[in-house]
Each structure stands twice: as structure tokens, then as C-alpha cells.
Amino acid sequence: MHKNEPDESYNLNTPKSYPDLVIEVVVTSGGVNKLEGYCRMGVREVWRWEDGVLEIHRLDKDSYEKSSQSKLLPNLPINLLSRYITYYDQYDAVQEFRQALRSQEH
């Protein structure tokens, strides 16, 4: 993967040349300010995982604002999701996350 590409990116609404959502896992500090580039492209949300914290940056006109909730995925419980991101076993993480979601619905 090229250094300036996101770790993951998704088009959630319509097919276009840039994604709606970018996910970045930050393992080193410094380097290019990717948020500026994403802003110029019009990426609506950037999720950054750094030092065990998930930050959501939502595009508001010409800059990003930090938010505790996704506008693109408003029903996704971010705090609950964050608990399962670092699970060693991905299968267990998905199973337990689904179970937690079901118990929240009832």
C-alpha cells in the first residue's frame, strides 16, 4: 500500500472517485497531515485509531470536527465497537460484538 493511502476506505452512499469513510490506524506520529488531503477530496468522515483511542472526524464545510458519533453510521455504538477493536481473536470479537448489539436491542 502506498504511504498516502488510507488503511481502509469505503463508499457508503454513491459510487464516486473518493470514499465517504476512511479508516486510519496510526502507529507512528508525525508525517503528512492526511486530514488536509482527505478534506480537499471531500471525504465525509475519517476514523483514526491511535494509542487505543478511536477518534471520529466529520467533515463540516471545509474542515473536520471531532465527534463522538458517526453521521454516516448513526446507529453504530462507537463506544461498544471500540471495546472489541483490539481483541486478539477476530472471530471472538465479532461474535461478542454481535451478542452485545442484540442485548442492547432488547
Secondary structure as the mmCIF struct_conf table of DSSP 4:
data_model
#
loop_
_struct_conf.conf_type_id
_struct_conf.id
_struct_conf.beg_label_comp_id
_struct_conf.beg_label_asym_id
_struct_conf.beg_label_seq_id
_struct_conf.end_label_comp_id
_struct_conf.end_label_asym_id
_struct_conf.end_label_seq_id
TURN_TY1_P TURN_TY1_P1 LYS A 3 ASN A 4
BEND BEND1 GLU A 5 GLU A 5
BEND BEND2 ASP A 7 ASP A 7
STRN STRN1 GLU A 8 TYR A 10
BEND BEND3 ASN A 13 THR A 14
BEND BEND4 SER A 17 TYR A 18
BEND BEND5 ASP A 20 ASP A 20
STRN STRN2 LEU A 21 VAL A 26
BEND BEND6 THR A 28 THR A 28
BEND BEND7 GLY A 31 GLY A 31
HELX_RH_AL_P HELX_RH_AL_P1 LYS A 34 MET A 41
TURN_TY1_P TURN_TY1_P2 GLY A 42 GLY A 42
BEND BEND8 ARG A 44 ARG A 44
STRN STRN3 GLU A 45 GLU A 50
TURN_TY1_P TURN_TY1_P3 ASP A 51 GLY A 52
STRN STRN4 VAL A 53 ASP A 60
TURN_TY1_P TURN_TY1_P4 LYS A 61 ASP A 62
STRN STRN5 SER A 63 SER A 67
BEND BEND9 SER A 68 GLN A 69
BEND BEND10 LYS A 71 LEU A 73
TURN_TY1_P TURN_TY1_P5 PRO A 74 ASN A 75
BEND BEND11 LEU A 76 LEU A 76
HELX_RH_AL_P HELX_RH_AL_P2 ILE A 78 TYR A 84
TURN_TY1_P TURN_TY1_P6 ILE A 85 THR A 86
BEND BEND12 TYR A 88 TYR A 88
HELX_RH_AL_P HELX_RH_AL_P3 GLN A 90 GLU A 105
#
